[in-house]
Amino acid sequence: FEPGGGVAAEADWTTTVILCNLPNNFTREALLKLLFKEGFGGLFDFVYLPFDFQTQACLGYAFVNLVSPQVAPMFWQRLEGFCDWGVMSRKVCRIKWSSTHQGLAASVERFRNSPVMHPSVPDEFKPVLLQAGRRQSFPPPTKNPRLPRRRDFTRARGVMRGTSSSP
């Protein structure tokens, strides 16, 4: 097993992957539903889908932490090359190991003081923790997260929920 082409040594201890080439009109909720539909309910404990508030689009990638390295081969087999998004898109999923942070603890630490955790950011744009497939409370920040640079959350929230917003 060499997920991502040639990183077999990492498969023994790594659990955090990056799903690349996600549709730009994808939402965190759609990603969670997809992961459950593909049989991974209870097999991942962290998901974060970065979002650009100005363009009102996801950035096309997501961090997913698997509960153990043993889940990785099945994850790669099912989702590498995936393209049945349920939304109009020609994008084909690619998977790679996260090189910026590895594991649940590192993922939580990476994002708990991030601007995306600021109280003004709507919940649907924040990372989520899960345990046995059920959402858990994210640990509180250890310092006050700074205000995000872009604050057009009201408009973005309307688009995410399928409502139109006036310019």
N, C-alpha and C positions, 0 to 999 in steps of 0.2 A: 504494500500500500504506500503510494507516494502522492498524497494529496498536493495539488498545486504544482506538481512536476518537480520532484527531487528533494522534498523536505521530509523524508521518512523519519529521520532522526528526531525531528521535532514532534512527531506524532505520539511519542511516548510520554510527553509531559505537557503539551500545549492544549489549551481548550478554547481560546478566543480566536474566532475567525472573522474575516471581513467578507460579507457578501457584496460583490461588485456588479455593476451594470444593472442596478435595479431601475425600474421605470421612474421617471421624474414625477409622475403623478401618483406614486405609491404613498401610502400612509403607514404609520406604525401599526394601526389596527389591522390593515390589510396584510402587513408582514406577519403579525402574530397569527392571524387566521391561516395564512399560507403554511407557516411552520407547523401548526397543529394539524392541518389537513394532510400534510405530507408525513405525518406520523411522529413528529418530534415533541408532542405535548409531554411535559415533564422531563425532557432531555436537554433543556436549555434553561438558564437561570438569569440571563441578562440580555436585553436588547436595546440598542440605541440606533435610531435612524436619523442622522443629521438632516436639518432642514434649513433652507435659505429663505428667510422671511421676506426679503425684497422681491425675489422672483416667485415666491409661493410654491416652491418645488422642493422635493427631497433632493439631496445631493447625489443620489444614485448609488449609495453604498450604506451598509449597516454593520454594526458590530454585534456579534452574537457570541455569548459564552456558553459552551456546552458543559454539561454537568460532569463529564469525564472524558479523557482522551479516547476511550473506547467507542464513544459515539461518533467520532470524526469520520471513520471510513464510511459508515452509512450516510452521514450528512453529505459528504462529498459525492457519493454515488447518486443520491437522489437529487441534489441541487446544482451540481456542476453541470452547466449546459441547460438548466431549466429555463423555459420561456413561456409557460402557460400561466401568465400573471393574473388573468381575470380582468385586465384593463388593456386598452390598446397600446401595444408596445412591441417593437422588434428586438428589444434588448435580450441578450442571452447571459444568464448568470455565470459569473466566475467566482471562485472562492480562493482565498489566500489566508494564511495565518496573519494575525495582527502582530506587527512588530513594535507598535507603540506601547501596548500594555497586554499582559497575558494573565488570564485567570479572573475569577470573580472579584477577589479582593482588590486587585489592581484596577479593574474596570470601575468598581465603586469609588475608589480613591481618585481615579482620573476625572470622574464626573461630579462627585458630590459637592465640590466648591466651584464648579464651572458656571459661567453666566447662564447656561441653559437651565440651571436649577433656581434661578432668580424667581421670586414669587410672581412677577409680572408675566412670566412665560406660561402659556397654557399647557395643561397636563399632556396633551397629545404630542407635544414636541419634546418631551423629557424622556430620558431613559427609564426602563422599567426593570424591576427585579421580580423574579418568580421563584416559587418553591413548589415542586410537584405540580407544575402547571398553573398555579394560582398566584396572582399578583400579590406582592408584599410591599410594605412601606419602604421607601428608599431612606437610608440613614440620613439624618439631618446634616447640613454642612457644618464643618468645623470652624468656618469663618463666613462672614456675609458674602454671598456671591455678588460680583459686580453686575451692574445692569448690562444686558446685552446691547450690542451696538445698534442693532435694528429693532425697532419697537412696533412695527406694523402688524402686531399680533391679531388685532381685531379683524383686519382685512384677510389675513392668512387663515384665521379661524373660520371665517365665512366660506372661503374657498374649500377648506378641508371638509367642511360639513355638507358641501354640495350646494350652498346657497350663493347667489350672486351678490357682489358688493358694488356699490356705486363708486365711481372714480373720485 
